[in-house]
Amino acid sequence: MTEANRENNDLVGTNRADALPKSWEPQDHERELYEGWVEAGYFTADPASGKPAYSIVLPPPNVTGQLHMGHALDHTLMDSLVRRKRMQGYEVLWLPGMDHAGIATQTKVEAKLKAEEGKDRYDYGREEFIDRVWEWKHEFGGTITKQMRAIGDSVDWSRERFTLDEGLSRAVQTIFKQLYDAGMIYQDYRLVNWSPVLETAVSDIEVVYKDVDGEFVSIRYGSLDDDEPHLVVATTRVETMLGDVAIAVHPEDERYAHLVGQEFAHPFREDLTIQVIADDYVDRELGTGAVKITPAHDPNDYEMGLRHNLDMPIIMDEQGHIADTGTRFDGMTREEARVAVREALAEQGRIVKEVRPYVHSVGHSERSGEPIEPRLSLQWFVKVDELARMSAEAVRSGDTVIHPQSMEKRYFDWVDNMHDWTISRQLWWGHRIPIWYGPADETGQRDVVCVGPDEEPPAGYEQDPDVLDTWFSSALWPFSTMGWPEKTPELDAFYPTSVLVTAYDILFFWVARMMMFGTFAATQTPEILGEGNGGRPQVPFTDLYLHGLVRDEKGRKMSKSLGNGIDPMDWVERYGADALRFALARGANPGVDLPIGEDNATSARNFATKLFNAAKFALMNGAAVGELPAREALTDADRWILDRCEEVRAKVDAYLDDYQFAKANEELYHFAWDELCDWYLEIAKTQIPRDEEAATAEELERGRATQIVLGRVLDVVLRLLHPTMPFITEVLWRALTGGETVTVAPWPTDADTNGGAETDLTARRRIEDSIKLITELRRFRADQGVKPSQKVPAALDFAEADLAGQEALVRSIARVEEPGEGFGASASIEVRLSQATLNAALDTSGTVDVAAERKRLEKELAAAQKELDTTGGKLGNEQFLANAPEQVVEKIRERQRVAQEEFDRVTARLEGLH
């Protein structure tokens, strides 16, 4: 706490409970708090501040997008990092922005125009259609930024970027030119994922696989005479046989050795013959051991076609219709041709087995829903071998460190075996490829020119109609957003970025590509992006933190079909942004999927409520912020809570440095709830005089010390929790300290807790033993049916248990008073403590209504039995055990164990009730 925030008082916080609302209603405060932070400039980075720099670029959400649970997790973790670094004194840049999302945006706008005007993009023409997309973007494209504000993202809005803005477009054109001039961009016919509905190539990440009902068809090639050469192959896509050019068998398959090298006539096409080839790829144990080869429409067949120099006839047009085969099937859709070709083959006698149903996995377009067609197509590619090598070397050398380390293998498996990258898309919305073609000469050849950002195309040249894959521009994101290819203060101060936070599932599609383009750009402009380590190219980020995917509470992927998705904005509305964030952060283990459900949100909301009520109670009891008294002036309980606070602070720091968000927040949760709220607040009440006028000077001094300790621990806890729960901690911290904002308050150190003092082990033992004794006395009273408010005489030997100075504390909280004259024990318990076993004798006679207690216990027994029945039913269900995640099953086992203990306890109590 700074002197400015202390209002120049020795004590701040006393009697400030009136600064808090009656109860914590997040919706009443969050928006106003957030806008106040933005207006005050707390999130705006200053490259010239001279402070150590810390930077993160936000993985750009699609302009069409809305916040989903994956985003919410991603943003919560990034915000936790940057808020903590601000408090630690860093100059922090968290740079936001959005991706133009080529396919998603164009599809959405086309659908809107079709629905409202009955037109498609061709009715407008390219330029007018793009203008309509920009109009849509300005009107509807900001939904996710509003949602980011609602969950508390402390991004620097003054530096928000868009992948199609002028600066980023210049960066895209620059790096394309650099790659092209280096011979790393080329055009060629290659097999791509083709969407017949969108009429464009799509990336692997835009393909989702679904099980579909199909059919297995066995086709006979060659002679229909069993004594003449022939082969039988099986396929689930019989229509593709129109592009078959070969049948492959294994080189060591003796059944077909005599056929290798022969040719069969194509059943429908005179321009094609079917060669029999030998290739190790074929599994001779699978099916007939012979495989039909359609190089232009199957990835494995394509690779085999390259190895054997086979023809690659394309049999479908851009809309997925059969085309250019010279057969009667031309013009049919894939589905129509599947039936017609099968029937025609049957007429020839080439269907050798009954067609049978077959369920298989088929890639579908994520955007348009139809099956993807692997299709040979003329596209632009990035040659990746050297780029991938630099990306791999950056991680192997430690220039970029992957967290968790276990993810390194997946990274290397990808970059060490990467194929050239298809970067062209047959769309209108996006970065148009800066390639220009001259007029055709007499041979049909055209001059090709790559035009850089400061160049003009030659007169009479036409630009390539394709646009670049969205991942191309987003691969530049860490440095293009800071002004590259210009030299800027932001790049000088904040590049390379400190950490990239993202889910492991886009490790390949985005992370590896940023590494490729980042290291390449560094070789082209080292004077702008800086020098890397040991002469290696500069990396775009020094740390890479990969978190898991958010799943439902049963561990299933969230999807519309399952109806198990959770809208994070619904949780914000019902539970508050802090609860959403805490629920996510508390379960965020590096690289591990996070199952989450309503219980997590409820628990997080309850924690926020607990924190609020505890802080308000503490302020009502005089909790204050001031200089800590000398250690010797503190009680055992005061020293214990300060020592525990320091242990928790140190653990939280270590966990957060290692990106162990779940462990850090779990540590804070249990300390705040179990020790500070449930115990120290109760203990503090026994140490703070209720009637100051009647208290002695010693009692007043002890009480004032406790108020300061309580205020100090609460202050530290609020600051430690602020990165995860920014809103409630801001309200409580202001009320406690009178400070301006916790957003830029200093991050706690050991000077805030125990001043670096050695842990007082004696104080810890005494307080932990006192807590155990109180707990056992409370449990015994409850088992005896004594009302919580009723005091019970008890004989306790505190000296024997070495609990010097703790008697008043134990008796007050456990509500056991000193025995009076004529005391007679009606019951006793033994409590094993660290130094001795303490015998507690209590007089509970006349305190229990036997009939009422029996009725209460029978109700508890019924509840325990119901829980045993419920958990037993689930654990006895083999199907449930087979399908449920292990953590879910373990949770139910734990519920069953607790229920059994409760059942046994209540049964024993009923048996002893007289």
PEVEN-V253715 format. One record per run of one state. SS is the DSSP state (alpha for helix, beta for strand, coil for the rest). FROM is the first residue (numbers start at 1). LEN is the number of residues. If there is no record, write none. Layout:
ss = {SS;SS}
from = {FROM;FROM}
len = {LEN;LEN}
This chain:
ss = {coil;alpha;coil;beta;coil;alpha;coil;alpha;coil;alpha;coil;beta;coil;beta;coil;alpha;coil;beta;coil;alpha;coil;alpha;coil;alpha;coil;alpha;coil;beta;coil;alpha;coil;beta;coil;beta;coil;alpha;beta;coil;beta;coil;alpha;coil;beta;coil;alpha;coil;beta;coil;beta;coil;beta;coil;alpha;coil;beta;coil;beta;coil;beta;alpha;coil;beta;coil;beta;coil;beta;coil;beta;coil;alpha;coil;beta;coil;alpha;coil;beta;coil;beta;coil;beta;coil;beta;coil;beta;coil;beta;coil;beta;coil;alpha;coil;alpha;coil;alpha;coil;beta;alpha;coil;alpha;coil;alpha;coil;beta;coil;beta;coil;beta;coil;alpha;coil;alpha;coil;beta;coil;beta;coil;alpha;coil;beta;coil;alpha;coil;alpha;coil;alpha;coil;alpha;coil;alpha;coil;alpha;coil;alpha;coil;beta;coil;alpha;coil;beta;coil;beta;coil;beta;coil;alpha;coil;alpha;coil;alpha;coil}
from = {1;4;7;12;13;17;20;26;29;30;41;53;58;61;63;69;88;91;100;102;118;121;125;126;141;143;151;156;163;166;182;185;196;200;203;204;207;223;230;236;238;244;246;250;257;260;263;266;273;279;290;294;299;309;316;317;321;323;333;334;349;351;352;356;366;371;372;373;383;385;397;401;404;405;416;421;423;424;426;432;433;435;441;446;451;462;464;467;469;470;475;477;481;489;495;497;504;525;526;530;533;536;541;548;550;553;557;558;568;576;577;586;590;591;594;597;598;621;625;626;631;634;636;658;661;688;697;723;726;738;750;753;761;784;792;796;807;815;816;819;827;833;837;844;850;876;878;884;886;912}
len = {3;3;5;1;4;3;6;3;1;11;12;5;3;2;6;19;3;9;2;16;3;4;1;15;2;8;5;7;3;16;3;11;4;3;1;3;16;7;6;2;6;2;4;7;3;3;3;7;6;11;4;5;10;7;1;4;2;10;1;15;2;1;4;10;5;1;1;10;2;12;4;3;1;11;5;2;1;2;6;1;2;6;5;5;11;2;3;2;1;5;2;4;8;6;2;7;21;1;4;3;3;5;7;2;3;4;1;10;8;1;9;4;1;3;3;1;23;4;1;5;3;2;22;3;27;9;26;3;12;12;3;8;23;8;4;11;8;1;3;8;6;4;7;6;26;2;6;2;26;3}
